[in-house]
């Protein structure tokens, strides 16, 4: 009886995910607008279409880049970073976190294995904090939606956050914290896929091998579908924001200068489900409505660190104390990033 109930619950959850899929939302939003607000539906769709068209070259570049990195096996270089002195490991891990084309679930087996063999938690935290914020493809998407200045600022914030968390954890470990960071029985990942390539070999001229050419095609198709899906939804939401949310409301909450708007941006962004591909479009809409640059940066950093996939990845393999440290460093780093960006942004 218990097994039957569990299967039924699993079936309901699977069905709910199918019903509430992103593609279904992309279709339902225009249909709902056509029924509820016929006068504005054309304007909202035009806003979304123009924004999507402006980002299209960046989408294409991002798809080619991520497929090339995966097909060549360049992601295998990540593991080589975690070798040597601890200070060197923290710095390189923070730098690499902003470059590695990993999703949050793909780093689970890597991090679990590194923790199991005794790699310092400080270096792993540096990589873990910086990797959700930016990667080559999301940097291109951010540049397309918000400009290269904002994209460069987010990349700097990613590395700075990694260094902040890495050296912060090192200090805490020296005081006796996190003696056993790894959760018992923490293994595996959530992606459940493998390219079938030699994970330890990097072949930059991947097109000479049939298996790598196939990996390039499959990664390209998968990432194109992923980016088009999330950006289409994001730009639809941007159109809704611009049309229905008064600019005075946004400006009153997260507009203006000072500490308040930045802290509010981080606190609002933290519980929001944002990935690095959908967030820039939403933030562009919010900034058009009056969000300050500093609050926008804090919003994006906090949303990336605390998005559902990133938090699940951390929670699944480390103890609660490490998870709490991850969140604290992430939110504090988001506020600091916002303040610095507000001071330096034109």
PEWODA-V884486 format. One line per field, one symbol per residue. phi: phi as a letter, one per 30 degrees, with the letter a starting at -180 (. if undefined). burial: 1 if it has 24 or more other C-alpha atoms within 12 Angstrom, else 0. Layout:
phi: ???
burial: ???
This chain:
phi: .ddddddddddddddddddcdddddddddddddddcbddcddddddedddddddceddddddddddddddddidddddddddajddddddddddddedcddcdddddeddddddddcjdedddddddddddddabedddddddddbjddddddddddddddddedddddeddddcjdhdbdddeidbibcdibbdidddcccbdcdddcedddddddddddddddddddddddddddddddddccdedddddcbcicjdedddddddddedddbcdcddedddedddddkddedddddeddddddcdeedddddddbbdddddddedddddddddddddddddcdd
burial: 0000000000000000000001000100110010000000100110111011001101111111111111111111111011000110111111111111111111111111111000111111111111111111111111111100011111111111111111111100100001001110010010000000100000100100000110111111001101111111111111111110000001101111101011111111110111111111111111111111111111111111111111111111110001101111111111111111110010
